[in-house]
Amino acid sequence: MLPADFVAAIAAVSAPTLVHAGTEVLFANAAMQRLLGYDLPALQAMRFDAWATPESRQALHHYGLRCLSESDELPAAEAAAQTASGAVRYLELNARKVCFEGSALVVMTCQDLSDIRHVQTSLLDLSRVLHQIIENNPVATFVIDAEHRVTQWNVACATLTGLDATDLTLGLREAWQAFYPERQPLLADLLVDGLLSGDGGQGSRPYRPSALIRNAYEAEEFFPAVGEGGRWLYLTAAPLTDGQGKVVGAIETLQDVTARRLAEEEIKRHRNELEATVAQRSAELLNMHQELGAFLENASVGIISTAKGHITFSNKKFAEMFEFGEQSPVGRSTRELFRDDAAFEGLGRVAYPVLSQGQSLMHEMEMRTQQSGCLWVQMIAYVADINNPTAGTWWLLQDRSEVRRVQAELQQNFERIQETNAQLEDAQNQLLQSEKMASIGQLAAGVAHEINNPIGFVSSNLGTLRRYVEGMLKLLQSYERAGLEPPAPALREEIRRQREELDMDFLAEDLPLLLSESDDGLVRVKKIVQDLKDFSRVDQADWQDADINAGLDSTLNVVMNEVKYKAEVRKDYAALPLVRCLAAQLNQVFMNLIVNAAHAIPERGLITLSTRHADDWVCVSVRDTGSGMSPEVARRIFEPFFTTKPVGKGTGLGLSLSFSIVKKHGGRIELESEPGQGTEFKVWIPVKGPQQPPDEQSAG
């Protein structure tokens, strides 16, 4: 039992206090009761350390017993109390041993540290959070104190500068090493030292106040020592102040804006180039506009622009063409340019479907000048903007009156030329026929000789046949008389005599021979006549598919009398397709070449006729072993009226006409000749005929 005055004294203490003797709580003042949440009876029923948390209970028990056993004053201790409500309070304990009537007591006072601990913990947590915010911030950040010592240097800052916190040795004034080769204040240093004025000027370094944070500054600066080739950094620095507003440090952030600066510089460069290009193009466009205006005004054709039925622009040539004189065509109605409404509306019907589709119009028509004159005008028109019908239409007008007059004259001349060509063609055909008839006339004696030979022996055979027939008729009469009555000896003798005179055995052999020989002669005459007929174009005057080999043989048969006494003829024919041609005219070409070949042989020689087929052409070759030609003669051989024959022996038209005939067939004649070595003519004829359809050419 504690003395009353002792209890009163403990109760009067304002600090939470309890008394124990190493076991139960003997007394606890009101402050202690409020702190722990227990009333006095509840506390007195507890051991003196029972109100502590399980973690602090043993230490509290040891502290209480130590106070009883030791006479020296013990240092303060801390313990965590678990109140009746379950809350934990952190307490600072001071215990004193008191001896009373031979008994040792412990008087323990408490100071509640919970609020202080909470504040400390909060500050510590806040410090940790701030440290994490700075350290984990993707923006490079460092912090210095009032003495310019580095207190924070985050990972992003180390990555940007290449120096981490250990390289800088936190707590030293070496932050400049990350940015400059020599010591130089950073933006944060200037802020701590108060060297930044209101506008941020600091020598040549352009610092400016932040628009977002009061008393903060920002800048953008190039740092050659940062990274490879240097970096452009955007800097922000803000002061750190204590409760009284005193600057105790500064925080600075750094952002690498090199890419942006390079992009801005590139954009600036492009902008300057673009501005220069635009200026240049503008000057060019202005110059082009001036040149275009000069071109339009001085163009050799009339140029106008029209909109809503009126002229909005015209050049000098247009005013001259339509005889406006001193008056300006601009503003005049386009209807004035036409002789009547029908012509005006007719152009509209032609122009609208074309121009409305964005296509250009080409048209010719007659128009009227201001002096009531007429022009034949060729016009080209196009709309200025297909998407804007009101933009108008541009017209290029050219006076074609003289051209039209000349065209009319040319048409008349062309028609006259066609008539002349027809007359010339008739004359050529007549000349061709005359040459052919002349050739036939020259060949007439030979042809007559060729015909006279078979006619002669046919005539002789017919006289012999007449004698044979007269004797046979007499013999038949004798046989008839002998058959009517018994033959008298004189009749039998007459029959015998007649048989001997007729020589019936010889007659039986000779009569078939005479008939066969006469038939062959008649065939020869018929063949010569037919070949002569073919050569004279009696039934072969039109384009047809002809056998060139047959035509060559037919021609050779006609001229054979001219050839056989001068040369041996050899044939080397190839299989040829039918050729689209004028067969009679080609036969005349072959006749001229064969006869000329014979005439070129002085005594006796060889003429070789050969044909061959190559691709879509046939070639007829006439080669002789005659005297040949000199180069001068060869150059002129196809000239009209040129001949090497004596006067009266040739017209000089044979090869010229032959050349024309071959050209008409779309072919060509090739000549190879050497003096003393002979001559070869090659006639090339297309199998399908000339390019122009054969039925459109004159057969001539």
C-alpha positions in Angstrom: 0.0 0.0 0.0 1.5 3.3 -1.1 1.4 6.3 1.1 -1.3 8.8 0.3 1.0 11.7 -0.1 3.2 9.7 -2.6 0.2 8.8 -4.6 -1.0 12.4 -4.5 2.4 13.6 -5.7 2.4 11.0 -8.6 -1.1 12.0 -9.5 -0.1 15.6 -9.7 2.6 14.9 -12.3 1.4 16.0 -15.8 3.5 13.4 -17.7 2.1 9.9 -17.9 3.6 8.0 -14.9 3.2 4.6 -13.4 4.8 2.9 -10.3 5.7 -0.8 -10.1 7.9 -3.0 -7.9 8.9 -5.4 -10.6 5.6 -7.2 -10.9 2.1 -5.6 -11.2 1.4 -1.9 -11.7 1.1 -0.3 -8.3 -0.3 3.1 -9.5 -0.8 5.0 -12.7 -1.8 8.7 -12.9 -4.6 10.0 -15.0 -2.3 11.0 -17.9 -1.0 7.4 -18.1 -4.5 6.0 -18.0 -5.5 8.3 -20.9 -2.4 7.3 -22.8 -3.0 3.6 -22.5 -6.8 3.7 -22.5 -7.1 1.6 -19.3 -8.5 2.7 -16.0 -6.4 2.2 -12.8 -8.0 -1.1 -11.7 -7.3 -2.6 -15.1 -3.7 -1.4 -15.0 -3.2 -2.6 -11.5 -4.4 -6.0 -12.6 -1.5 -6.1 -15.2 2.1 -6.8 -14.9 4.0 -3.6 -15.4 5.1 -4.6 -19.0 1.8 -6.2 -20.1 0.7 -3.0 -22.0 3.7 -3.1 -24.3 3.5 -4.7 -27.7 4.8 -8.2 -28.0 7.9 -7.0 -29.7 8.7 -4.4 -27.0 7.5 -6.4 -23.9 10.7 -8.2 -23.1 12.9 -5.1 -23.5 10.5 -3.2 -21.2 10.5 -6.0 -18.7 14.3 -6.1 -18.7 14.5 -2.3 -18.4 12.2 -2.3 -15.4 14.1 -5.0 -13.5 17.4 -3.3 -14.3 16.1 -0.1 -12.7 15.4 -2.0 -9.5 18.7 -3.8 -9.4 21.0 -0.9 -10.3 21.6 2.2 -8.3 22.8 4.4 -11.2 20.5 6.5 -13.2 19.5 4.6 -16.4 19.3 6.3 -19.8 15.9 6.7 -21.5 14.5 3.8 -23.4 11.8 3.5 -26.1 8.9 1.1 -26.1 5.8 0.6 -28.1 2.6 0.5 -26.2 -0.6 -1.2 -27.4 -3.5 0.7 -26.0 -6.9 -0.7 -25.1 -8.2 0.4 -28.5 -5.5 -1.6 -30.2 -3.6 1.5 -31.4 0.2 1.5 -31.0 1.9 4.4 -29.4 5.6 5.0 -29.4 6.9 6.1 -26.0 10.2 7.4 -24.5 10.6 6.0 -21.0 12.6 7.3 -18.0 12.7 5.1 -15.0 13.9 6.1 -11.4 14.3 3.8 -8.5 12.7 5.0 -5.3 13.2 3.4 -1.9 10.3 3.7 0.5 10.3 2.1 4.0 12.9 -0.4 3.0 11.1 -1.3 -0.3 12.4 -0.4 -3.8 9.9 1.0 -6.3 10.3 2.1 -9.9 8.7 5.4 -11.0 8.4 5.4 -14.8 7.5 8.5 -16.7 6.5 8.4 -20.4 6.7 10.9 -23.3 4.4 10.1 -26.2 6.7 10.1 -29.3 4.0 8.8 -31.8 3.3 12.2 -33.4 7.1 12.9 -33.6 7.7 9.4 -35.0 4.9 9.9 -37.5 6.3 13.1 -38.7 9.8 11.6 -38.9 8.5 8.6 -40.8 6.5 10.8 -43.1 9.5 13.0 -43.7 11.6 9.9 -44.3 9.0 8.4 -46.6 8.7 11.7 -48.4 12.5 11.9 -48.7 12.5 8.4 -50.2 9.7 9.3 -52.6 11.4 12.5 -53.6 14.7 10.6 -54.1 12.9 8.0 -56.2 11.1 10.7 -58.2 14.4 12.3 -59.0 16.3 9.1 -59.5 13.7 7.4 -61.7 12.8 10.6 -63.6 13.4 10.0 -67.3 14.5 13.6 -67.5 18.1 14.2 -66.5 18.1 15.9 -63.1 20.6 16.9 -60.5 20.4 18.8 -57.2 22.9 21.0 -55.4 22.8 22.5 -51.9 23.6 26.0 -50.9 27.2 25.2 -50.9 27.0 24.0 -54.6 27.6 20.4 -53.4 25.9 17.7 -55.6 23.2 15.9 -53.5 21.3 14.2 -56.3 22.5 12.9 -59.7 19.9 10.6 -61.3 20.4 7.8 -63.8 19.1 9.8 -66.7 21.6 12.5 -66.0 24.4 9.9 -65.8 23.2 8.5 -69.1 23.1 11.9 -70.8 26.5 13.1 -69.6 28.4 9.8 -69.4 29.3 10.5 -65.7 27.4 8.8 -62.8 27.2 9.9 -59.2 30.3 8.0 -58.1 32.4 9.7 -60.8 31.3 13.1 -59.5 31.7 12.0 -55.8 28.4 13.2 -54.3 28.9 16.0 -51.8 31.6 17.8 -53.9 31.3 20.9 -56.1 32.2 19.1 -59.3 29.0 19.1 -61.3 30.6 21.3 -64.0 32.9 18.4 -65.0 30.0 16.8 -66.8 29.5 19.8 -69.1 32.6 21.9 -69.5 36.3 21.2 -69.9 37.1 24.0 -67.4 35.3 25.1 -64.2 32.3 27.2 -65.1 29.1 27.8 -63.2 25.9 25.9 -64.2 22.4 27.4 -64.3 21.7 25.9 -60.8 25.0 27.5 -59.5 23.9 30.9 -60.8 20.5 30.5 -59.2 22.0 29.6 -55.8 24.3 32.5 -55.9 21.5 34.9 -56.9 23.4 36.0 -60.1 20.4 35.8 -62.4 18.7 39.1 -63.0 15.0 39.4 -63.6 15.4 39.0 -67.4 17.8 36.1 -67.0 20.8 37.8 -68.7 24.2 36.4 -67.8 26.8 37.7 -70.1 26.4 36.0 -73.5 24.4 33.1 -72.0 20.7 33.6 -72.8 18.8 32.5 -69.6 15.2 33.5 -69.3 12.6 33.3 -66.5 10.4 30.3 -66.7 6.8 31.0 -67.7 5.5 28.1 -65.5 7.5 28.2 -62.3 8.1 31.3 -60.2 11.8 32.2 -59.6 12.8 29.4 -62.0 14.9 29.9 -65.2 15.4 28.1 -68.4 17.9 28.1 -71.3 18.9 26.2 -74.4 22.6 25.9 -74.9 25.1 23.8 -76.9 27.6 21.8 -74.9 30.5 20.6 -77.0 31.8 18.3 -74.3 28.6 16.3 -73.9 28.4 13.2 -76.0 30.0 12.7 -79.4 30.1 15.9 -81.3 28.3 17.9 -78.6 24.6 18.2 -77.6 22.0 20.9 -77.5 20.4 20.8 -74.0 17.3 22.5 -72.8 18.0 23.5 -69.1 15.5 24.4 -66.3 16.6 25.3 -62.8 14.4 26.1 -59.8 15.5 27.2 -56.3 15.0 25.0 -53.2 14.0 27.1 -50.1 13.5 26.4 -46.4 10.5 27.5 -44.4 11.6 31.0 -44.2 12.1 31.2 -48.0 15.9 31.1 -47.9 17.5 29.4 -50.8 19.1 26.2 -49.6 19.8 24.6 -53.0 18.6 24.3 -56.5 17.3 21.5 -58.8 18.2 21.5 -62.5 16.8 19.4 -65.3 18.4 18.8 -68.7 16.7 17.6 -71.9 18.6 16.6 -75.1 17.0 18.6 -77.8 19.8 18.0 -80.4 17.4 16.2 -82.8 14.9 19.0 -82.5 17.5 21.7 -83.0 19.0 19.8 -86.0 15.5 19.4 -87.4 14.8 23.1 -86.8 18.0 24.0 -88.5 17.2 21.6 -91.4 13.7 23.1 -91.6 15.2 26.6 -91.5 17.6 25.6 -94.2 14.8 24.1 -96.3 12.6 27.1 -95.6 15.4 29.5 -96.8 15.9 27.3 -99.8 12.1 27.2 -100.4 11.9 31.0 -100.0 14.8 31.4 -102.4 13.1 28.9 -104.8 9.8 30.6 -104.5 11.4 34.0 -105.1 13.2 32.6 -108.1 10.1 30.9 -109.4 8.0 34.1 -108.8 10.6 36.0 -110.8 10.5 33.4 -113.5 6.7 33.4 -113.5 6.6 37.1 -113.7 9.1 37.1 -116.5 7.1 34.2 -118.1 3.9 36.2 -117.7 5.4 39.2 -119.3 6.8 37.0 -122.1 3.5 35.2 -122.5 1.7 38.6 -122.7 4.2 39.8 -125.3 3.8 36.5 -127.2 0.0 36.6 -127.1 0.0 40.2 -128.2 2.4 39.7 -131.1 1.4 36.2 -132.1 0.9 35.6 -135.8 -2.6 34.2 -135.2 -5.6 35.9 -133.8 -6.1 35.0 -130.1 -9.2 35.9 -128.0 -10.8 34.9 -124.8 -14.5 34.8 -124.5 -16.9 34.5 -121.6 -20.7 34.8 -121.5 -20.9 35.6 -125.2 -18.4 38.5 -125.1 -14.8 39.0 -125.9 -12.7 39.5 -122.7 -9.2 39.5 -124.3 -7.9 40.0 -127.9 -4.5 40.4 -129.4 -3.3 42.7 -132.2 -3.5 40.1 -134.9 -7.2 39.4 -134.2 -8.1 43.1 -134.4 -6.3 43.3 -137.8 -7.9 40.1 -139.1 -11.5 41.3 -138.3 -10.9 44.9 -139.2 -11.7 46.5 -135.8 -9.4 49.5 -136.7 -8.9 51.7 -133.7 -11.7 50.2 -131.7 -11.0 47.6 -129.1 -12.6 44.2 -129.5 -12.8 43.7 -125.8 -16.4 43.7 -124.5 -17.9 43.2 -128.0 -20.4 40.4 -128.6 -19.1 37.3 -130.3 -22.2 37.3 -132.4 -20.7 40.2 -134.5 -18.1 37.8 -135.9 -20.6 35.7 -137.8 -22.5 36.5 -141.0 -25.9 35.3 -139.5 -27.5 33.6 -136.5 -27.5 30.2 -138.3 -23.6 30.3 -138.5 -23.4 31.4 -134.9 -25.6 28.7 -133.6 -24.0 26.1 -135.8 -20.6 26.7 -134.2 -22.3 26.4 -130.8 -23.7 23.0 -131.7 -20.3 21.8 -132.8 -18.3 23.3 -130.0 -20.3 22.6 -126.9 -20.2 18.8 -126.9 -16.4 18.9 -127.3 -15.5 21.8 -125.0 -17.8 20.6 -122.2 -15.8 17.4 -122.0 -12.5 19.3 -121.5 -11.3 18.5 -125.0 -9.9 21.0 -127.6 -12.0 21.9 -130.6 -10.6 22.2 -134.1 -12.9 23.6 -136.7 -13.0 25.7 -139.9 -15.7 28.0 -141.0 -16.5 31.3 -142.7 -16.7 34.4 -140.5 -17.4 38.1 -141.0 -15.2 41.1 -140.3 -16.3 44.5 -139.0 -16.2 45.8 -142.6 -18.5 43.1 -143.8 -15.7 41.2 -145.3 -15.5 37.4 -145.3 -12.8 35.2 -143.9 -12.3 31.5 -143.9 -11.0 30.9 -140.4 -9.3 27.8 -138.9 -10.0 27.8 -135.1 -8.6 25.9 -132.1 -10.6 26.4 -128.9 -10.3 25.1 -125.3 -11.9 26.0 -122.0 -9.8 27.8 -119.4 -11.1 25.6 -116.6 -13.4 22.6 -117.2 -14.6 22.8 -113.5 -15.5 26.4 -113.8 -17.8 27.1 -116.8 -17.6 30.8 -116.2 -13.9 30.9 -116.6 -14.3 31.4 -120.3 -12.8 29.9 -123.5 -9.6 30.6 -125.4 -9.7 30.8 -129.2 -6.8 30.7 -131.7 -8.0 31.9 -135.1 -6.0 31.8 -138.3 -7.0 33.4 -141.5 -7.0 30.5 -144.0 -8.8 32.4 -146.8 -5.7 32.4 -149.0 -4.9 28.8 -148.2 -8.5 27.8 -149.1 -8.2 29.7 -152.4 -4.9 28.0 -153.1 -6.4 24.6 -152.1 -9.2 25.2 -154.5 -6.7 26.0 -157.3 -4.6 22.9 -156.2 -7.7 20.8 -156.4 -8.4 22.1 -159.9 -4.8 21.5 -160.9 -5.0 18.0 -159.4 -8.0 17.2 -161.4 -6.3 18.6 -164.6 -3.2 16.5 -163.7 -5.4 13.5 -163.3 -6.8 14.1 -166.8 -3.3 14.7 -168.1 -2.1 11.5 -166.4 -4.9 9.6 -168.0 -4.0 11.0 -171.4 -0.3 10.2 -170.7 -1.3 6.7 -169.7 -3.3 6.4 -172.9 -0.3 7.7 -174.8 2.0 5.3 -173.0 -0.4 2.4 -173.8 -0.5 3.5 -177.4 3.3 3.8 -177.4 3.6 0.4 -175.8 1.2 -1.1 -178.4 3.1 0.7 -181.2 6.4 -0.6 -179.9 4.9 -4.1 -179.7 3.6 -3.8 -183.2 6.9 -2.5 -184.3 8.6 -5.5 -182.7 6.1 -7.8 -184.4 6.8 -6.0 -187.6 10.5 -6.6 -187.2 9.8 -10.2 -186.4 7.3 -10.7 -189.2 9.8 -12.1 -191.7 11.1 -14.5 -189.2 7.6 -15.5 -188.1 6.6 -15.9 -191.8 9.6 -18.0 -192.3 8.8 -20.2 -189.3 5.2 -20.6 -190.6 6.3 -21.1 -194.3 8.5 -24.1 -193.5 5.6 -26.3 -192.1 3.2 -24.8 -194.7 5.6 -25.7 -197.5 5.9 -29.4 -196.6 2.2 -29.6 -195.8 1.5 -28.2 -199.4 4.0 -30.7 -200.9 2.4 -33.5 -199.0 -1.0 -32.5 -200.2 0.2 -32.7 -203.9 1.6 -36.1 -203.3 -1.6 -37.1 -201.5 -3.6 -35.8 -204.5 -1.6 -38.1 -206.9 -2.0 -41.0 -204.5 -5.8 -40.4 -204.3 -6.2 -40.1 -208.1 -4.5 -43.4 -208.8 -6.4 -45.1 -205.9 -9.7 -43.8 -207.3 -8.9 -45.2 -210.8 -8.0 -48.5 -209.2 -11.2 -48.5 -207.2 -13.2 -47.8 -210.4 -11.5 -50.8 -212.1 -12.4 -53.0 -209.1 -16.0 -51.8 -209.3 -16.2 -52.8 -213.0 -14.6 -56.1 -212.3 -17.1 -56.7 -209.6 -20.1 -56.1 -211.9 -19.1 -58.6 -214.7 -16.5 -61.2 -215.1 -13.3 -59.4 -215.7 -11.9 -59.5 -219.2 -8.3 -60.3 -219.6 -7.7 -56.7 -220.6 -9.4 -55.4 -217.4 -7.3 -57.7 -215.2 -4.2 -56.5 -217.0 -5.3 -52.9 -216.4 -5.8 -53.6 -212.7 -2.5 -55.2 -212.4 -0.8 -52.4 -214.2 -2.5 -49.8 -212.0 -1.4 -51.6 -208.8 2.1 -51.6 -210.1 1.9 -47.9 -210.9 0.5 -47.1 -207.5 3.0 -49.3 -205.6 0.4 -50.1 -203.0 3.0 -51.4 -200.5 5.0 -48.2 -200.6 1.7 -46.3 -200.5 0.6 -48.1 -197.3 3.8 -47.0 -195.6 4.1 -43.5 -197.0 0.5 -42.4 -196.6 0.5 -42.4 -192.7 3.8 -40.6 -192.6 2.5 -37.9 -194.9 -0.6 -37.5 -192.7 1.5 -37.4 -189.5 4.0 -34.9 -191.0 1.2 -32.7 -192.2 -0.5 -32.8 -188.8 2.8 -31.8 -187.0 3.2 -28.9 -189.4 -0.3 -27.7 -188.7 0.3 -27.9 -184.9 3.5 -25.9 -185.3 1.6 -23.3 -187.2 -1.1 -23.2 -184.6 1.4 -22.9 -181.8 3.2 -20.0 -183.5 -0.1 -18.2 -184.2 -1.3 -18.8 -180.6 2.0 -17.5 -179.1 1.9 -14.5 -181.5 -1.7 -14.0 -180.3 -0.6 -14.1 -176.6 2.2 -11.8 -177.3 -0.1 -9.3 -179.0 -2.3 -9.1 -175.9 -5.4 -10.4 -177.6 -6.8 -12.1 -174.5 -4.2 -11.4 -171.8 -4.6 -7.6 -171.2 -5.9 -7.8 -167.6 -4.3 -8.6 -164.2 -4.2 -12.4 -163.7 -2.3 -15.1 -162.0 0.1 -16.3 -164.7 2.8 -19.0 -165.2 6.0 -17.1 -165.8 7.8 -20.1 -167.1 5.0 -20.7 -169.7 5.1 -17.0 -170.7 8.9 -17.2 -171.2 8.5 -20.3 -173.4 5.7 -18.6 -175.4 7.9 -15.5 -176.0 10.8 -17.6 -177.0 8.7 -19.4 -179.6 7.7 -16.1 -181.2 11.3 -14.8 -181.4 13.0 -18.1 -182.1 13.7 -17.2 -185.8 15.7 -14.2 -184.4 17.6 -16.3 -182.0 18.3 -19.8 -183.5 20.8 -18.5 -186.0 22.8 -16.5 -183.5 22.8 -18.6 -180.3 22.0 -21.8 -178.5 19.2 -21.3 -175.9 19.5 -23.1 -172.6 16.7 -23.2 -170.0 17.1 -23.5 -166.3 13.6 -23.1 -164.9 12.7 -23.6 -161.3 9.2 -24.4 -160.0 7.5 -21.1 -159.6 4.2 -20.0 -158.0 1.6 -18.2 -160.1 2.4 -14.5 -160.2 -0.2 -11.7 -160.2 0.7 -9.7 -163.3 -0.1 -8.4 -166.7 1.2 -11.4 -168.6 1.3 -9.9 -172.1 3.3 -6.9 -170.9 5.8 -9.2 -169.1 6.1 -11.2 -172.3 7.1 -8.0 -174.1 9.8 -7.5 -171.5 11.1 -11.0 -172.0 11.0 -10.5 -175.8 13.0 -7.3 -175.6 15.7 -9.0 -173.4 15.9 -12.1 -175.5 16.1 -10.2 -178.8 18.7 -7.8 -177.4 20.7 -10.8 -176.1 20.7 -12.3 -179.6 21.6 -9.0 -181.2 24.5 -8.6 -178.8 26.1 -11.8 -180.0 28.4 -11.1 -182.9 28.6 -14.6 -184.4 27.5 -17.7 -182.4 26.9 -17.7 -178.7 24.8 -18.9 -175.8 21.7 -17.5 -174.2 20.7 -18.8 -170.8 17.1 -18.4 -169.5 16.7 -19.2 -165.8 14.0 -18.6 -163.2 14.0 -19.0 -159.5 11.7 -18.3 -156.5 13.1 -16.3 -153.4 10.7 -15.5 -150.5 7.8 -13.5 -152.1 9.6 -12.8 -155.4 10.3 -14.5 -158.7 13.4 -13.7 -160.7 13.8 -14.2 -164.5 17.4 -14.0 -165.7 18.5 -13.5 -169.4 22.2 -14.0 -169.7 24.2 -13.9 -173.0 27.8 -14.4 -174.0 27.7 -11.4 -176.3 30.0 -8.3 -176.5 28.8 -6.7 -173.2 28.5 -3.0 -172.4 30.7 -0.2 -171.3 29.8 1.5 -168.0 28.7 4.6 -169.9 26.3 2.5 -172.0 25.1 0.6 -169.0 24.2 3.9 -167.2 22.0 5.1 -170.1 20.6 1.8 -171.3 17.1 2.4 -169.8 16.8 6.0 -171.2 14.1 6.5 -173.8 15.3 6.6 -177.4 18.8 5.5 -176.4 20.1 2.7 -178.6 23.4 1.3 -179.7 21.9 -0.3 -182.9 22.3 1.3 -186.3 19.7 3.8 -187.6 16.5 2.0 -188.6 17.3 -1.1 -186.5 15.7 0.0 -183.3 13.6 2.7 -181.7 15.4 3.0 -178.4 12.2 2.4 -176.5 12.4 -1.3 -175.8 14.3 -1.3 -172.6 12.7 2.0 -171.4 9.3 0.5 -171.8 10.5 -2.7 -170.2 11.7 -0.7 -167.2 8.3 1.0 -166.9 6.4 -2.3 -167.1 8.5 -3.8 -164.4 8.1 -0.7 -162.2 4.3 -1.0 -162.8 4.5 -4.5 -161.4 6.3 -3.2 -158.3 9.5 -5.0 -159.4 13.0 -4.0 -160.5 15.5 -4.8 -163.2 19.2 -5.5 -162.3 22.0 -5.3 -164.9 25.4 -6.9 -164.8 27.6 -6.4 -167.8 31.3 -6.3 -168.7 32.8 -5.5 -172.2 33.7 -8.8 -173.9 32.2 -10.9 -171.1 28.5 -10.7 -171.9 25.4 -9.3 -170.1 22.9 -10.5 -167.7 19.5 -8.9 -167.0 17.5 -10.0 -163.8 13.9 -9.1 -163.6 12.4 -9.3 -160.1 8.6 -9.5 -159.8 6.6 -9.7 -156.5 4.5 -12.9 -156.4 1.5 -11.0 -155.0 1.7 -8.1 -157.4 2.4 -4.5 -156.6 1.4 -2.9 -153.3 -1.4 -1.0 -154.9 -4.2 -3.5 -155.7 -3.8 -4.7 -159.3 -7.4 -4.0 -160.2 -6.8 -0.3 -159.4 -4.0 -0.1 -161.9 -4.4 0.4 -165.6 -3.6 -2.7 -167.6 -2.1 -0.3 -170.2 
